[in-house]
Structures are given as structure tokens and as C-alpha cells.
């Protein structure tokens, strides 16, 4: 089979035609990666590989759009991509790749979440554990993150809250 034409579409996508028939639509990154050009001879197995790479690219782009607003957990990213209608095995593959590249790190997410919520909202450890469990963070990561933030900070927080309540209640009858 020989590529007879590559026709530009919207949003950096290109339609690949083989023998005058539209076979596949791919992003320009895939076009460049595989060096696709008019007159190139291509096998059916190569087309299947290119189609899979195109799908993988779509999943990765959806992932990057989703995490561009704020950090996400592995569970949140997976649920979002499933909701978008992508194949679950492809999602698992892309998320494993993103984790390996450092874009997804549930342990670091837990550390940052605890640090932010303790300083900003003055929440206690039990409440933070509940929030992180709801977000799909493993208990091991939650416990490690709590150890990093020390129980001293919580003791200080509890003391401050108790002092405020005591001062307020001591003025009442």
C-alpha cells in the first residue's frame, strides 16, 4: 500500500489516504514521529501501530489538559479519562507512563495536600486522611505524608483552637 495523499484537517490533524481512500486521521505529532509522507509505502501492520499511537496521543493530550489546572491523583486522572470514553487498557498504559515520567505522584500529592490544608484550613489529621482516601490515595502514602508533617504541628494547632475556645467560653456565664 502506498500513501496517495495527506490532507490537513482541523486542529493539527491530518487525514492519511491510501490509494485514494481515507484510511486514518492522525495528529501532526504522529505524522512527524513516523515520518509519513506522500508516496511512502506502508504495511497494514504499520497502519495498526500508527492508529494505536494516535489513540495513545489523544489520551495523553486529554491527561495533560486535565492536570494543567491543578495536580491530580491517579484515581482522579483515570476516572476522567474513562469518562472521556477512552479504552481502559490504553488509559492504564498512558497513566503508567505518566507516573514513570513524574507527572503523577500520589505520594507527593498527599504530602502537598496535607501541608496546604493544615496551613490554610487548619484541618486535623483525621479529616485530612478522610479527604485523601476519598481522592484514592493509598493508606501507605497517607501515613508517610503525615509522618513528614509531624504530629507536633497538629498538637500546636489543637492548642491554638483550645485556647480560642477557652477564652470565648470563659467569658460566658
TAMO-V943254 format. One record per backbone hydrogen bond with DSSP energy under -0.5 kcal/mol. NH is the residue of the N-H (numbers start at 1). CO is the residue of the C=O. If there is no record, write none. Layout:
BEGIN
((NH:CO) (NH:CO))
END
This chain:
BEGIN
((3:40) (4:2) (4:17) (5:17) (7:15) (9:13) (13:10) (14:26) (15:7) (16:14) (16:24) (17:5) (17:15) (18:21) (19:2) (19:17) (21:18) (23:16) (24:16) (26:14) (28:12) (30:27) (31:27) (32:28) (33:29) (34:30) (35:32) (36:31) (39:3) (40:37) (42:1) (47:43) (48:44) (49:45) (50:46) (51:47) (52:48) (53:49) (54:50) (55:51) (56:52) (57:53) (58:54) (59:55) (60:56) (61:57) (62:58) (63:59) (64:60) (65:61) (66:62) (67:63) (68:64) (69:66) (77:73) (78:74) (79:75) (80:76) (81:77) (82:78) (83:79) (84:80) (85:82) (86:81) (91:87) (92:88) (93:89) (94:90) (95:91) (96:92) (97:93) (98:94) (99:95) (100:96) (101:97) (102:98) (102:99) (103:98) (104:98) (109:105) (110:106) (111:107) (112:108) (113:109) (114:110) (115:111) (116:112) (117:113) (118:114) (119:115) (120:116) (121:117) (122:117) (123:117) (128:124) (129:125) (130:126) (131:127) (132:128) (133:129) (134:130) (135:131) (136:133) (137:132) (142:138) (143:139) (144:140) (145:141) (146:142) (147:143) (148:144) (149:145) (150:146) (150:147) (154:150) (155:151) (156:152) (157:153) (158:154) (159:155) (160:156) (161:157) (162:158) (163:159) (164:160) (165:161) (166:162) (167:163) (168:164) (169:165) (170:166) (171:167) (171:168) (172:169))
END
